[in-house]
Amino acid sequence: MKSVKKILSLVVAMALTVSLAACGGEKSTGTDTKSDTNTSTQTPDDNGGQVLKVQLDVEVASMDPQIATDGTSFEVISAITEGLYSVDEAGSPIKAMAKDMEKSEDGLKYTFTLRDAKWSNGTPVTAHDFVFAWRRLVDPATASEYAFIAGIAGIKNAEDIAAGTKGVEELGVTAKDDKTLVVELSHPVTYFESLMAFPSFLPVNEEFFKQAGDKFGTSPDTILSNGPFKIKAYEPAATSIALEKNADYWDAGAVKLAGIQYQVIKEAQQAMLSYQNGDLDVATLSGEQVEQFKADPEFHNIMEGYLWYISPNQKVAGLENVNLRKALALSYDKAAIANNILKDGSIVADFAVPTLLATGPDGKDYRETAGTYLSTDKAKAVDYYNKAKQELGKDTFTYTMIVEDTESAQNVAQFIQAEIQTNLPGVTIKIETMPKKNRVERMQAGDFEIGLTRWGPDYADPMTYLDMWTTDSPNNYGFWSNKEYDAIIQSAKDGELALNPEKRWEELKKAEAMVMDEAVIFPVYQKGSAVMIKNGVTGIEFHSVGINRIYKNAAKN
């Protein structure tokens, strides 16, 4: 049986301990703060209450819960759609669309009774909506990048259906009647209820979906809501998204905001000007801004679960050489990136599995007993580089690094470019910037040489990172393959290791070491956020796993 994990909700205190790489932060759950300056402009709505104005630094890539893959899309989708479970402020699963749940003694069968709830068009939310959505998730015709998570949840036949060897009707999910959903697992998964809060498992109304056709999720007319808010204005790649309170939501009485206005602002200085002008209530700082505003009572430091790393495409000439990969991975100063460029509470990443993610059978954070890898060492980088040049029979290398067009990503990329070119003479790094959606598409298609990318945890277990580097994973951008690694991961999911929590934990550490020893990725930093939150804004929940920000209990006075 897999070991118990609790989905974490982490809003870090102003001083992280030295053992967590000493990076400052102040606890922030959106609670009331006092300030004599930057008073917010109140924005009343016809529904009563106020509209919360929130900055996003990238566009929403998709509003389709079974297609979306990024944290920004997940945040907005989860504000308007609710699944069987949500999470509370501490990150623990709480019933949402599920009114009651019964679990069999062997942990292989869950029976959910749904509460009375409506979609925003007045149609009841039924068990059939979950069956349709989950079948669609694993259907190869959908080509969902998150089809794998149904297997992580242990849902019966999910992996075989995704592989095309069984039909979607064989998925272990059944609507016994409109109010009763039965889920069968192939093996017990102790964090199953926590996974039910993840966006890929959100319901979709089949009749509405078919009426919308290929335009589903692209406009207010093609998006249904059953959550705290509903879409008021949206179009793909839009720089603004408007949500309004959903009066038909089953728990509408608990929702204090009249709505949320998202603004996509990629440039930090512009975002801060908008914040100071009262056009934003929540904004993210970067670089020198952190030094400027960290003493402000409205400043908050938050540790996130995102791991930023460079992925080398091993199908590109030269990058198949492990010594060249190690040379590149060791050649740039990660501490300078975290402390001098980002300055937002980010910490150096000498690992593939972040800190503060999951607690093991020994009661300790995974990183407390796991090793560190690929720490910056410029002299050793040169040694590996010299070996690579000899093995490859050449002494000059040119690679293009694709990077999303946010200010912080570009700043980090430019620093890494300068470091590599200085410390490894003969290596030239070119930078190509693009919107995040395009960068992800390029990497998924293998149309890149090296890429600066990130991954946020979907659930509180090392597997949420480690299964990315299995041979057939759609997130294995570098096309690395290792049969021993694949076997460890598969066994840890649903084999013998899954039944032995202590051994499983140790084998996952071994798997991480394999990825790091072969420089499958070049870790850079674990993300922190420096956030400004207006005086009078309360109740925003920040989480490091799954949905990063939840606004159901937020208020703006």
PAKOL-896871 format. One record per residue (C-alpha): residue in three letters; x, y, z. Coordinates in nm, 4 decimals. Layout:
% residues N
   r     east    north       up
 ALA        X        Y        Z
...
//
This chain:
% residues 557
   r     east    north       up
 MET   0.0000   0.0000   0.0000
 LYS   0.1295   0.3415  -0.0820
 SER   0.2374   0.5484   0.2155
 VAL   0.0075   0.8204   0.3393
 LYS   0.0800   1.1706   0.2100
 LYS  -0.0935   1.4888   0.3042
 ILE  -0.1348   1.7465   0.0310
 LEU   0.0515   2.0486   0.1611
 SER  -0.0629   2.4084   0.1626
 LEU   0.2471   2.6140   0.2292
 VAL   0.2633   2.9805   0.2986
 VAL   0.6125   3.0112   0.4411
 ALA   0.7178   3.2216   0.7403
 MET   0.9529   3.5222   0.6919
 ALA   1.2577   3.3178   0.7808
 LEU   1.3024   2.9682   0.6481
 THR   1.5471   2.7669   0.8532
 VAL   1.9071   2.7249   0.7398
 SER   1.8361   2.3599   0.6621
 LEU   1.5865   2.4758   0.3999
 ALA   1.8508   2.6924   0.2319
 ALA   1.7746   3.0117   0.4259
 CYS   1.5404   3.2176   0.2183
 GLY   1.3169   3.4723   0.3818
 GLY   0.9393   3.4803   0.3771
 GLU   0.6413   3.6096   0.5676
 LYS   0.3334   3.4002   0.6229
 SER   0.0526   3.5046   0.3948
 THR  -0.2912   3.3615   0.3611
 GLY  -0.4370   3.6902   0.2548
 THR  -0.5097   3.7919   0.6118
 ASP  -0.5644   4.1565   0.6916
 THR  -0.2560   4.3769   0.6837
 LYS  -0.2172   4.7400   0.7813
 SER  -0.0605   5.0062   0.5677
 ASP  -0.0791   5.3827   0.5494
 THR  -0.0137   5.3710   0.1743
 ASN  -0.1380   5.1913  -0.1367
 THR  -0.5011   5.1832  -0.0246
 SER  -0.7025   4.9875  -0.2775
 THR  -0.9665   5.1253  -0.5052
 GLN  -1.2943   4.9570  -0.4152
 THR  -1.4750   4.7946  -0.7060
 PRO  -1.8357   4.7146  -0.6137
 ASP  -2.0433   4.4842  -0.8294
 ASP  -2.4159   4.4463  -0.8853
 ASN  -2.3985   4.1207  -0.6870
 GLY  -2.2693   4.3048  -0.3797
 GLY  -1.9199   4.2677  -0.2399
 GLN  -1.6078   4.3603  -0.4337
 VAL  -1.4201   4.2452  -0.7405
 LEU  -1.0696   4.1197  -0.6650
 LYS  -0.8125   4.2318  -0.9220
 VAL  -0.5344   3.9773  -0.9692
 GLN  -0.2219   3.9795  -1.1868
 LEU  -0.1206   3.6762  -1.3920
 ASP   0.2258   3.6666  -1.5494
 VAL   0.1276   3.4278  -1.8294
 GLU  -0.1846   3.3730  -2.0351
 VAL  -0.4357   3.0998  -1.9597
 ALA  -0.3477   2.8219  -2.2033
 SER  -0.6759   2.6291  -2.1831
 MET  -1.0072   2.6370  -1.9990
 ASP  -1.0716   2.2688  -2.0701
 PRO  -1.0117   2.0744  -1.7451
 GLN  -0.9044   1.7582  -1.9268
 ILE  -0.6666   1.9453  -2.1606
 ALA  -0.5127   2.2121  -1.9336
 THR  -0.1621   2.1404  -1.8045
 ASP  -0.0350   2.4623  -1.6435
 GLY  -0.0825   2.6211  -1.3034
 THR  -0.2372   2.9421  -1.4359
 SER  -0.5065   2.7537  -1.6269
 PHE  -0.5668   2.5274  -1.3271
 GLU  -0.6145   2.8308  -1.1011
 VAL  -0.8828   2.9883  -1.3190
 ILE  -1.0586   2.6607  -1.4060
 SER  -1.0795   2.5676  -1.0375
 ALA  -1.2320   2.9032  -0.9506
 ILE  -1.5307   2.8214  -1.1718
 THR  -1.5507   2.4405  -1.1522
 GLU  -1.5685   2.2124  -0.8513
 GLY  -1.4957   1.8420  -0.8301
 LEU  -1.5739   1.5755  -0.5732
 TYR  -1.3270   1.7377  -0.3331
 SER  -1.1570   2.0683  -0.2771
 VAL  -0.8868   2.1476  -0.0188
 ASP  -0.9017   2.3524   0.2982
 GLU  -0.6568   2.6239   0.4038
 ALA  -0.4157   2.3597   0.5355
 GLY  -0.4300   2.1695   0.2059
 SER  -0.6311   1.8758   0.3399
 PRO  -0.9082   1.7342   0.1179
 ILE  -1.2632   1.8449   0.1973
 LYS  -1.5867   1.7309   0.0339
 ALA  -1.7185   1.9567  -0.2415
 MET  -1.9561   1.8023  -0.4990
 ALA  -1.9345   1.4874  -0.2854
 LYS  -2.1825   1.5055   0.0006
 ASP  -2.0893   1.1650   0.1405
 MET  -1.8284   0.8971   0.0683
 GLU  -1.8025   0.5302   0.1569
 LYS  -1.4804   0.3311   0.1079
 SER  -1.4570  -0.0461   0.1013
 GLU  -1.2395  -0.2152   0.3614
 ASP  -0.9820  -0.3151   0.1006
 GLY  -0.9574   0.0442  -0.0267
 LEU  -1.0524  -0.0592  -0.3818
 LYS  -1.4017   0.0877  -0.4069
 TYR  -1.5272   0.4402  -0.3362
 THR  -1.8957   0.5264  -0.3463
 PHE  -1.9747   0.8981  -0.3604
 THR  -2.3136   1.0534  -0.2999
 LEU  -2.3370   1.3883  -0.4767
 ARG  -2.4981   1.6937  -0.3234
 ASP  -2.7731   1.8903  -0.4949
 ALA  -2.5882   2.1258  -0.7280
 LYS  -2.6424   2.3006  -1.0611
 TRP  -2.4382   2.4006  -1.3579
 SER  -2.4553   2.7686  -1.4486
 ASN  -2.7145   2.6893  -1.7183
 GLY  -2.9465   2.5387  -1.4557
 THR  -2.8727   2.1746  -1.5426
 PRO  -2.8163   1.9487  -1.2398
 VAL  -2.4624   1.8231  -1.1732
 THR  -2.4825   1.4442  -1.1888
 ALA  -2.2603   1.1402  -1.1545
 HIS  -2.2758   1.1059  -1.5336
 ASP  -2.0797   1.4331  -1.5639
 PHE  -1.7887   1.2725  -1.3782
 VAL  -1.8050   0.9507  -1.5791
 PHE  -1.7997   1.1462  -1.9064
 ALA  -1.5115   1.3707  -1.7979
 TRP  -1.2944   1.0882  -1.6639
 ARG  -1.3501   0.8703  -1.9690
 ARG  -1.2605   1.1657  -2.1838
 LEU  -0.9439   1.2191  -1.9773
 VAL  -0.8058   0.8715  -2.0549
 ASP  -0.9448   0.8408  -2.4081
 PRO  -0.6486   0.8334  -2.6522
 ALA  -0.8606   1.0415  -2.8907
 THR  -0.8509   1.3278  -2.6402
 ALA  -0.4701   1.3140  -2.6290
 SER  -0.4711   1.4644  -2.2801
 GLU  -0.1242   1.5304  -2.1415
 TYR  -0.2711   1.4419  -1.8010
 ALA  -0.4194   1.1037  -1.8922
 PHE  -0.1463   0.9502  -1.6751
 ILE  -0.2923   1.0971  -1.3566
 ALA  -0.5888   0.8592  -1.3724
 GLY  -0.3327   0.5797  -1.3414
 ILE  -0.1632   0.7625  -1.0543
 ALA  -0.5051   0.7678  -0.8848
 GLY  -0.5227   0.3904  -0.9339
 ILE  -0.8495   0.4000  -1.1295
 LYS  -0.9159   0.0534  -1.2710
 ASN  -0.8050   0.0052  -1.6343
 ALA  -0.6974   0.3711  -1.6725
 GLU  -0.3492   0.2907  -1.8016
 ASP  -0.4702   0.0241  -2.0439
 ILE  -0.7323   0.2599  -2.1863
 ALA  -0.4806   0.5408  -2.2270
 ALA  -0.2520   0.2915  -2.4046
 GLY  -0.5339   0.1989  -2.6415
 THR  -0.5652  -0.1644  -2.5325
 LYS  -0.9070  -0.1288  -2.3661
 GLY  -1.2169   0.0783  -2.4360
 VAL  -1.3169   0.3830  -2.2321
 GLU  -1.6310   0.2073  -2.1121
 GLU  -1.4045  -0.0264  -1.9108
 LEU  -1.2768   0.2578  -1.6902
 GLY  -1.3491   0.1898  -1.3239
 VAL  -1.6050   0.4668  -1.2826
 THR  -1.9815   0.4170  -1.2945
 ALA  -2.2897   0.6329  -1.2430
 LYS  -2.5136   0.4070  -1.0358
 ASP  -2.7753   0.6802  -1.0630
 ASP  -2.7723   1.0596  -1.0972
 LYS  -2.6526   1.1058  -0.7408
 THR  -2.4267   0.8028  -0.6934
 LEU  -2.0774   0.7693  -0.8389
 VAL  -1.8844   0.4439  -0.7923
 VAL  -1.5081   0.4372  -0.8471
 GLU  -1.3077   0.1136  -0.8601
 LEU  -0.9302   0.1095  -0.8109
 SER  -0.6765  -0.1472  -0.9267
 HIS  -0.4790  -0.0997  -0.6057
 PRO  -0.5221   0.1096  -0.2897
 VAL  -0.4056   0.4713  -0.3157
 THR  -0.3981   0.6412   0.0223
 TYR  -0.3954   0.9933  -0.1260
 PHE  -0.6860   0.9182  -0.3622
 GLU  -0.9211   1.1703  -0.1984
 SER  -0.6607   1.4453  -0.2269
 LEU  -0.6203   1.3708  -0.5977
 MET  -0.9941   1.4175  -0.6453
 ALA  -0.9403   1.7927  -0.5966
 PHE  -0.7065   1.8045  -0.8971
 PRO  -0.8466   1.9816  -1.2087
 SER  -0.8120   1.6826  -1.4435
 PHE  -1.0881   1.5112  -1.2423
 LEU  -1.3362   1.7976  -1.2669
 PRO  -1.6766   1.7130  -1.4178
 VAL  -1.7953   1.8081  -1.7671
 ASN  -2.1572   1.8039  -1.8813
 GLU  -2.1699   1.5770  -2.1876
 GLU  -2.4679   1.7401  -2.3605
 PHE  -2.3169   2.0884  -2.3239
 PHE  -1.9766   1.9640  -2.4402
 LYS  -2.1224   1.8130  -2.7564
 GLN  -2.3218   2.1259  -2.8313
 ALA  -2.0087   2.3405  -2.7965
 GLY  -1.8103   2.1094  -3.0233
 ASP  -1.4539   2.2123  -3.0964
 LYS  -1.5248   2.5549  -2.9435
 PHE  -1.5672   2.4072  -2.5954
 GLY  -1.3850   2.6135  -2.3336
 THR  -1.3126   2.9100  -2.5615
 SER  -1.5752   3.1679  -2.4543
 PRO  -1.8347   3.2380  -2.1844
 ASP  -2.0933   3.0713  -2.4079
 THR  -1.8902   2.7502  -2.4268
 ILE  -1.7890   2.7221  -2.0606
 LEU  -2.0152   2.5912  -1.7842
 SER  -1.9547   2.6567  -1.4152
 ASN  -2.0543   2.4724  -1.1025
 GLY  -1.8048   2.6435  -0.8717
 PRO  -1.7890   2.9656  -0.6676
 PHE  -1.7524   3.1849  -0.9788
 LYS  -1.8505   3.1745  -1.3438
 ILE  -1.6962   3.3187  -1.6578
 LYS  -1.8068   3.6691  -1.7502
 ALA  -1.5462   3.7507  -2.0177
 TYR  -1.2808   3.5283  -2.1745
 GLU  -1.1229   3.4388  -2.5046
 PRO  -0.8103   3.2336  -2.5808
 ALA  -0.4804   3.4172  -2.5263
 ALA  -0.6714   3.7075  -2.3711
 THR  -0.4844   3.9554  -2.1510
 SER  -0.7842   3.9859  -1.9192
 ILE  -1.0381   3.7392  -1.7805
 ALA  -1.3455   3.8355  -1.5814
 LEU  -1.5237   3.6074  -1.3365
 GLU  -1.8412   3.6859  -1.1450
 LYS  -1.9980   3.5207  -0.8444
 ASN  -2.2011   3.2138  -0.9348
 ALA  -2.5381   3.2661  -0.7675
 ASP  -2.6333   2.9037  -0.8410
 TYR  -2.3296   2.7596  -0.6610
 TRP  -2.4375   2.5233  -0.3832
 ASP  -2.2309   2.7148  -0.1239
 ALA  -2.2856   3.0627  -0.2657
 GLY  -2.3518   3.2030   0.0804
 ALA  -1.9863   3.1457   0.1724
 VAL  -1.8548   3.3410  -0.1294
 LYS  -1.7888   3.7037  -0.0354
 LEU  -1.6351   3.8385  -0.3558
 ALA  -1.8562   3.9652  -0.6349
 GLY  -1.5986   3.8461  -0.8843
 ILE  -1.2358   3.8266  -0.9924
 GLN  -1.0696   4.0340  -1.2631
 TYR  -0.7491   3.8730  -1.3925
 GLN  -0.4966   4.0864  -1.5798
 VAL  -0.2067   3.9284  -1.7703
 ILE   0.0934   4.1550  -1.7089
 LYS   0.4299   3.9971  -1.7825
 GLU   0.6535   4.2932  -1.7021
 ALA   0.7047   4.3355  -1.3262
 GLN   0.7463   4.7133  -1.3318
 GLN   0.4201   4.7553  -1.5185
 ALA   0.2472   4.5233  -1.2718
 MET   0.3735   4.7251  -0.9762
 LEU   0.2593   5.0521  -1.1322
 SER  -0.0863   4.9005  -1.1791
 TYR  -0.0825   4.7849  -0.8165
 GLN   0.0150   5.1297  -0.6899
 ASN  -0.2518   5.2909  -0.9077
 GLY  -0.5177   5.0693  -0.7507
 ASP  -0.5738   4.8659  -1.0677
 LEU  -0.4518   4.5467  -0.8978
 ASP  -0.5105   4.3982  -0.5534
 VAL  -0.2623   4.1131  -0.5934
 ALA   0.0664   4.1490  -0.7853
 THR   0.3924   3.9579  -0.8074
 LEU   0.7302   4.1290  -0.7676
 SER   1.0658   4.0337  -0.9116
 GLY   1.4318   4.1280  -0.8833
 GLU   1.5085   4.4746  -0.7539
 GLN   1.1440   4.5371  -0.6685
 VAL   1.1717   4.2899  -0.3834
 GLU   1.4458   4.4961  -0.2205
 GLN   1.2372   4.8084  -0.2692
 PHE   0.9141   4.6794  -0.1181
 LYS   1.0083   4.4003   0.1243
 ALA   0.9577   4.6290   0.4266
 ASP   0.6053   4.7218   0.3134
 PRO   0.3320   4.5662   0.5329
 GLU   0.1563   4.4554   0.2126
 PHE   0.4588   4.2470   0.1048
 HIS   0.4390   3.8687   0.1471
 ASN   0.6879   3.5932   0.0682
 ILE   0.5471   3.2557  -0.0358
 MET   0.7300   2.9313  -0.1065
 GLU   0.5909   2.7430  -0.4036
 GLY   0.6403   2.3868  -0.5175
 TYR   0.7553   2.4763  -0.8691
 LEU   1.0914   2.3386  -0.9799
 TRP   1.2592   2.5398  -1.2576
 TYR   1.5105   2.3451  -1.4621
 ILE   1.6763   2.3219  -1.8012
 SER   1.5829   2.0250  -2.0160
 PRO   1.8421   1.9188  -2.2773
 ASN   1.7062   1.7389  -2.5824
 GLN   1.9210   1.4263  -2.6010
 LYS   1.8292   1.3744  -2.9661
 VAL   2.0308   1.6868  -3.0508
 ALA   2.3930   1.6236  -3.1493
 GLY   2.6276   1.6579  -2.8516
 LEU   2.3577   1.6557  -2.5845
 GLU   2.3497   1.2782  -2.5854
 ASN   2.6923   1.3011  -2.4185
 VAL   2.6591   1.2805  -2.0398
 ASN   2.9839   1.4694  -1.9785
 LEU   2.8682   1.7662  -2.1850
 ARG   2.5367   1.7658  -2.0005
 LYS   2.7141   1.7578  -1.6635
 ALA   2.9456   2.0394  -1.7730
 LEU   2.6484   2.2582  -1.8625
 ALA   2.4611   2.1682  -1.5423
 LEU   2.7521   2.2625  -1.3139
 SER   2.8612   2.5804  -1.4918
 TYR   2.6134   2.8422  -1.3698
 ASP   2.5797   3.0035  -1.0267
 LYS   2.2407   2.9028  -0.8885
 ALA   2.2842   3.1009  -0.5669
 ALA   2.3323   3.4181  -0.7699
 ILE   2.0116   3.3408  -0.9601
 ALA   1.8096   3.2923  -0.6413
 ASN   1.9633   3.5688  -0.4324
 ASN   2.0685   3.8363  -0.6810
 ILE   1.8317   3.8022  -0.9747
 LEU   1.5022   3.6645  -0.8420
 LYS   1.5203   3.7830  -0.4790
 ASP   1.1679   3.6497  -0.4281
 GLY   1.2244   3.3695  -0.1782
 SER   1.3357   3.1167  -0.4399
 ILE   1.6005   2.8696  -0.3262
 VAL   1.8844   2.6867  -0.5015
 ALA   1.7743   2.3535  -0.6514
 ASP   2.0336   2.0772  -0.6317
 PHE   1.7649   1.8154  -0.6744
 ALA   1.4795   1.6900  -0.8942
 VAL   1.2231   1.6630  -0.6130
 PRO   1.1577   1.9893  -0.4256
 THR   1.1705   2.0510  -0.0547
 LEU   0.8512   2.0787   0.1509
 LEU   0.6648   1.8489  -0.0888
 ALA   0.6010   1.5221   0.0914
 THR   0.6610   1.3449   0.4205
 GLY   0.7928   0.9904   0.4192
 PRO   0.7142   0.6868   0.6368
 ASP   0.9811   0.8157   0.8767
 GLY   0.7864   1.1379   0.9312
 LYS   1.0585   1.3473   0.7654
 ASP   1.0429   1.5681   0.4595
 TYR   1.1730   1.3808   0.1553
 ARG   1.4674   1.6174   0.1091
 GLU   1.5868   1.5729   0.4671
 THR   1.7105   1.2217   0.3938
 ALA   1.7752   1.2452   0.0182
 GLY   2.1019   1.3604  -0.1373
 THR   2.1947   1.6734  -0.3285
 TYR   2.3153   1.6717  -0.6860
 LEU   2.4648   1.8891  -0.9610
 SER   2.5648   2.1663  -0.7224
 THR   2.7403   2.4545  -0.8949
 ASP   3.1090   2.3694  -0.9435
 LYS   3.2708   2.5624  -1.2259
 ALA   3.6083   2.3847  -1.2018
 LYS   3.4449   2.0438  -1.2219
 ALA   3.2313   2.1730  -1.5102
 VAL   3.5505   2.2436  -1.7064
 ASP   3.6783   1.8908  -1.6364
 TYR   3.3570   1.7377  -1.7723
 TYR   3.3696   1.9773  -2.0676
 ASN   3.7213   1.8695  -2.1611
 LYS   3.6157   1.5036  -2.1489
 ALA   3.3133   1.5803  -2.3657
 LYS   3.5217   1.7608  -2.6261
 GLN   3.7561   1.4649  -2.6497
 GLU   3.4707   1.2133  -2.6734
 LEU   3.2775   1.4154  -2.9311
 GLY   3.5810   1.5185  -3.1325
 LYS   3.4948   1.8882  -3.1413
 ASP   3.5566   2.1975  -2.9304
 THR   3.2711   2.4320  -3.0212
 PHE   2.9016   2.3858  -2.9530
 THR   2.6063   2.6116  -3.0278
 TYR   2.2604   2.5574  -2.8805
 THR   1.9409   2.7618  -2.8723
 MET   1.7556   2.7786  -2.5412
 ILE   1.3825   2.8401  -2.5682
 VAL   1.2378   3.0507  -2.2886
 GLU   0.8940   3.1895  -2.2108
 ASP   0.8563   3.5639  -2.2454
 THR   0.8083   3.6586  -1.8802
 GLU   1.0555   3.9053  -1.7317
 SER   1.1918   3.6705  -1.4658
 ALA   1.2399   3.3786  -1.7082
 GLN   1.4278   3.5992  -1.9508
 ASN   1.6483   3.7427  -1.6757
 VAL   1.7374   3.3946  -1.5536
 ALA   1.8038   3.2704  -1.9068
 GLN   2.0326   3.5639  -1.9883
 PHE   2.2347   3.5037  -1.6713
 ILE   2.2706   3.1321  -1.7465
 GLN   2.3710   3.2177  -2.1032
 ALA   2.6491   3.4470  -1.9807
 GLU   2.7689   3.1969  -1.7200
 ILE   2.7905   2.9036  -1.9621
 GLN   2.9641   3.1059  -2.2325
 THR   3.2147   3.2459  -1.9813
 ASN   3.2904   2.9244  -1.7959
 LEU   3.2833   2.6863  -2.0928
 PRO   3.4740   2.8640  -2.3743
 GLY   3.3541   2.7408  -2.7114
 VAL   2.9913   2.6946  -2.6040
 THR   2.7468   2.9466  -2.7508
 ILE   2.3946   2.9734  -2.6113
 LYS   2.1327   3.1588  -2.8116
 ILE   1.8007   3.2580  -2.6524
 GLU   1.4625   3.2390  -2.8232
 THR   1.1648   3.3829  -2.6312
 MET   0.7996   3.3033  -2.6839
 PRO   0.4704   3.2798  -2.4896
 LYS   0.4627   2.9943  -2.2429
 LYS   0.2030   2.8005  -2.4425
 ASN   0.4287   2.7989  -2.7477
 ARG   0.7333   2.7036  -2.5425
 VAL   0.5470   2.4053  -2.3950
 GLU   0.4180   2.2991  -2.7372
 ARG   0.7689   2.3147  -2.8818
 MET   0.9124   2.1042  -2.6003
 GLN   0.6322   1.8487  -2.6173
 ALA   0.6965   1.8128  -2.9898
 GLY   1.0736   1.7771  -2.9382
 ASP   1.1238   2.0893  -3.1497
 PHE   1.3975   2.2422  -2.9359
 GLU   1.7607   2.2011  -2.8332
 ILE   1.7525   2.3101  -2.4685
 GLY   1.4618   2.4653  -2.2841
 LEU   1.4110   2.6504  -1.9567
 THR   1.0974   2.4956  -1.8122
 ARG   0.9169   2.4305  -1.4848
 TRP   0.6990   2.1741  -1.3156
 GLY   0.4583   2.2205  -1.0270
 PRO   0.3481   1.9287  -0.8077
 ASP   0.0059   1.7782  -0.8714
 TYR   0.0012   1.5749  -0.5490
 ALA   0.2198   1.5398  -0.2403
 ASP   0.4434   1.2515  -0.3383
 PRO   0.7861   1.2415  -0.5110
 MET   0.6186   1.0517  -0.7940
 THR   0.4628   1.3766  -0.9164
 TYR   0.8128   1.4655  -1.0396
 LEU   0.9852   1.1335  -1.0886
 ASP   0.7390   0.9769  -1.3303
 MET   0.8108   1.2605  -1.5753
 TRP   1.1344   1.0917  -1.6817
 THR   1.0013   0.7483  -1.7657
 THR   1.0547   0.6468  -2.1270
 ASP   0.6992   0.7047  -2.2470
 SER   0.6093   1.0086  -2.0377
 PRO   0.4813   1.3057  -2.2432
 ASN   0.6764   1.5286  -2.0043
 ASN   1.0072   1.3544  -2.0751
 TYR   1.1132   1.6398  -2.3012
 GLY   1.4740   1.5249  -2.3229
 PHE   1.3875   1.1727  -2.4500
 TRP   1.6008   1.0009  -2.1858
 SER   1.5341   0.6303  -2.1404
 ASN   1.6498   0.3879  -1.8707
 LYS   1.4845   0.0487  -1.8196
 GLU   1.5938   0.0171  -1.4568
 TYR   1.4475   0.3600  -1.3822
 ASP   1.1210   0.2719  -1.5579
 ALA   1.0944  -0.0474  -1.3532
 ILE   1.1409   0.1357  -1.0226
 ILE   0.8754   0.3928  -1.1071
 GLN   0.6251   0.1337  -1.2283
 SER   0.6728  -0.0802  -0.9172
 ALA   0.6371   0.2267  -0.6948
 LYS   0.3077   0.3098  -0.8649
 ASP   0.1308  -0.0250  -0.8484
 GLY   0.3810  -0.3069  -0.8034
 GLU   0.5608  -0.4633  -0.5090
 LEU   0.7111  -0.1321  -0.3962
 ALA   0.3625   0.0169  -0.3681
 LEU   0.2927  -0.2364  -0.0926
 ASN   0.6082  -0.1554   0.1047
 PRO   0.6119   0.2159   0.1991
 GLU   0.9604   0.2167   0.3540
 LYS   1.1297   0.0370   0.0646
 ARG   0.9322   0.2429  -0.1866
 TRP   1.0640   0.5629  -0.0305
 GLU   1.4241   0.4476  -0.0543
 GLU   1.3840   0.3311  -0.4143
 LEU   1.2371   0.6701  -0.5119
 LYS   1.5532   0.8325  -0.3754
 LYS   1.7550   0.5891  -0.5868
 ALA   1.5503   0.6860  -0.8920
 GLU   1.6098   1.0560  -0.8309
 ALA   1.9835   0.9902  -0.8034
 MET   1.9768   0.8161  -1.1414
 VAL   1.8168   1.1190  -1.3076
 MET   2.0645   1.3554  -1.1479
 ASP   2.3742   1.1413  -1.2054
 GLU   2.3001   1.1371  -1.5775
 ALA   2.2087   1.5082  -1.5852
 VAL   1.8741   1.4308  -1.7448
 ILE   1.7738   1.7799  -1.6315
 PHE   1.9773   2.0742  -1.5044
 PRO   1.7960   2.1991  -1.1909
 VAL   1.8060   2.5743  -1.1327
 TYR   1.5790   2.6848  -0.8475
 GLN   1.2684   2.6083  -0.6454
 LYS   1.0300   2.8966  -0.6879
 GLY   0.9369   3.1453  -0.4226
 SER   0.7021   3.4342  -0.4818
 ALA   0.7163   3.7885  -0.3570
 VAL   0.3571   3.9063  -0.3612
 MET   0.1892   4.2370  -0.2818
 ILE  -0.1602   4.2016  -0.1365
 LYS  -0.3707   4.5089  -0.0707
 ASN  -0.4729   4.6075   0.2779
 GLY  -0.8241   4.4757   0.3385
 VAL  -0.7899   4.1679   0.1185
 THR  -0.8347   3.8523   0.3257
 GLY  -0.8787   3.4793   0.2819
 ILE  -0.6711   3.4049  -0.0286
 GLU  -0.5308   3.0528   0.0166
 PHE  -0.1848   2.9798  -0.1223
 HIS  -0.0902   2.6179  -0.1862
 SER   0.2308   2.4580  -0.3077
 VAL   0.0582   2.1500  -0.4474
 GLY  -0.2198   2.1310  -0.7052
 ILE  -0.4074   2.4625  -0.7201
 ASN  -0.1690   2.7409  -0.6243
 ARG  -0.4295   3.0025  -0.5287
 ILE  -0.7888   2.9504  -0.4151
 TYR  -1.0298   3.2416  -0.3802
 LYS  -1.3540   3.0881  -0.2532
 ASN  -1.3051   3.2336   0.0969
 ALA  -1.1397   3.5576  -0.0128
 ALA  -1.2877   3.8961   0.0700
 LYS  -1.2065   4.2552  -0.0152
 ASN  -1.3123   4.5210   0.2320
//
